[in-house]
């Protein structure tokens, strides 16, 4: 194990990053189940929650830009936006930059719903044990960000 602070050789890096992926998959599935359990509280599917969170963080977006940000198809995002609109959580507004591609934005009920979800999730995440340091979380975010960029590049090939 290389803990000298030097970059790992490619072969060792590949093995260590496999350990990360071995944790990310189950973490994602367990998290998705927890969000689905919370659906009865907020009435949000996992997919609508993802769209609301994206709009909460970035403001109004087009369906294609949401698809790129979420790494899913435009059609999938459109179905999810339609679901959110049927619940009164999002609405379509004119896009001054592109006449044919409307912007999607949160409604007040959508903003209230995602705020409630994020607050519930924050309360749950505060209970994380392990006495994690800021440096450890920063390193985790950096590693996951690098893996995401690698997968995005591979997806573009």
C-alpha positions in Angstrom: 0.0 0.0 0.0 1.4 3.4 -1.0 0.7 6.0 1.6 3.7 8.3 0.9 1.5 11.0 -0.7 2.9 10.2 -4.1 0.5 9.2 -7.0 -0.1 5.5 -7.3 1.3 3.6 -10.2 -1.4 2.9 -12.8 -1.8 -0.8 -12.0 -2.1 -0.2 -8.2 -4.4 2.8 -8.9 -6.7 0.6 -10.9 -7.0 -1.9 -8.1 -7.6 0.7 -5.5 -10.3 2.5 -7.6 -12.0 -0.9 -8.0 -12.4 -0.8 -4.2 -14.2 2.5 -4.6 -16.6 1.2 -7.2 -17.3 -1.8 -5.0 -18.6 0.6 -2.4 -20.3 3.1 -4.7 -22.7 0.6 -6.3 -24.3 -0.7 -3.0 -24.2 2.8 -1.5 -26.2 4.2 -4.5 -28.7 1.4 -4.3 -29.2 1.7 -0.5 -29.5 5.5 -0.8 -32.1 5.1 -3.6 -34.1 2.8 -1.3 -34.0 5.4 1.5 -35.1 8.1 -0.9 -38.0 5.8 -2.0 -38.9 5.3 1.6 -39.0 9.0 2.1 -41.3 9.3 -1.0 -44.3 8.6 1.3 -43.4 11.7 3.3 -42.7 14.1 0.4 -44.4 12.3 -2.4 -41.3 12.4 -4.6 -39.9 9.6 -6.8 -36.2 9.2 -6.9 -36.1 10.7 -10.4 -38.3 13.7 -9.6 -36.1 14.3 -6.5 -33.0 14.3 -8.7 -34.5 16.9 -11.1 -35.7 19.1 -8.2 -32.3 19.0 -6.6 -30.6 19.9 -9.9 -33.0 22.9 -10.4 -32.5 23.9 -6.8 -28.8 24.0 -7.2 -28.5 25.5 -10.7 -31.7 27.4 -11.3 -33.9 27.0 -14.4 -32.5 24.6 -17.1 -33.6 23.1 -20.3 -34.5 19.4 -20.5 -31.4 18.6 -22.7 -29.1 20.4 -20.2 -30.6 18.4 -17.3 -30.1 15.2 -19.2 -26.4 16.0 -19.7 -26.0 17.0 -16.0 -27.7 13.8 -14.8 -26.1 11.6 -17.4 -29.5 10.3 -18.6 -31.5 10.7 -21.9 -33.4 13.8 -22.7 -36.5 11.6 -23.1 -36.1 10.2 -19.5 -35.7 13.8 -18.2 -38.8 14.9 -20.1 -40.9 12.1 -18.6 -39.6 13.1 -15.2 -40.3 16.8 -15.8 -43.8 15.8 -16.9 -44.3 13.9 -13.6 -43.0 16.9 -11.6 -45.2 19.3 -13.6 -48.3 17.1 -13.0 -47.5 17.4 -9.2 -47.1 21.2 -9.6 -43.5 21.0 -8.6 -41.9 22.4 -11.8 -43.1 24.6 -14.6 -42.0 25.5 -18.1 -41.1 29.1 -18.9 -39.9 30.8 -22.1 -36.2 30.5 -22.8 -34.8 33.8 -24.1 -31.8 32.0 -25.5 -33.7 29.3 -27.5 -37.3 29.7 -28.6 -37.9 25.9 -29.1 -36.3 24.7 -25.8 -38.2 26.0 -22.8 -36.6 26.4 -19.4 -37.8 24.3 -16.5 -37.9 25.9 -13.1 -39.1 25.0 -9.6 -42.5 26.3 -8.5 -42.9 27.4 -4.9 -44.3 23.9 -3.9 -41.4 22.3 -5.7 -38.9 24.5 -3.8 -40.7 23.7 -0.5 -40.6 19.9 -1.4 -36.9 19.8 -2.3 -36.0 21.9 0.8 -37.8 19.5 3.0 -36.1 16.5 1.4 -32.7 18.1 1.7 -33.3 19.0 5.3 -34.3 15.4 6.1 -31.3 14.0 4.2 -29.0 16.5 6.0 -30.3 15.3 9.4 -29.7 11.7 8.4 -26.2 12.4 7.1 -25.2 14.2 10.3 -25.4 10.8 12.0 -22.5 9.5 9.9 -20.0 7.9 12.2 -16.3 7.4 11.7 -15.1 10.8 12.9 -14.4 11.9 9.3 -12.2 14.9 8.8 -12.6 17.6 6.2 -9.4 16.4 4.5 -10.9 12.9 4.1 -14.2 14.2 2.7 -12.3 16.5 0.4 -10.2 13.6 -0.8 -13.3 11.4 -1.3 -15.0 14.2 -3.4 -11.8 14.5 -5.5 -11.6 10.8 -6.2 -15.3 10.5 -7.1 -15.0 13.6 -9.3 -12.0 12.1 -11.1 -14.0 8.8 -11.6 -17.0 10.8 -12.9 -14.8 12.7 -15.4 -13.2 9.4 -16.6 -16.7 7.9 -17.1 -17.9 11.0 -18.9 -14.9 10.9 -21.3 -15.5 7.1 -21.9 -19.1 7.8 -22.6 -18.2 10.4 -25.2 -16.1 7.9 -27.1 
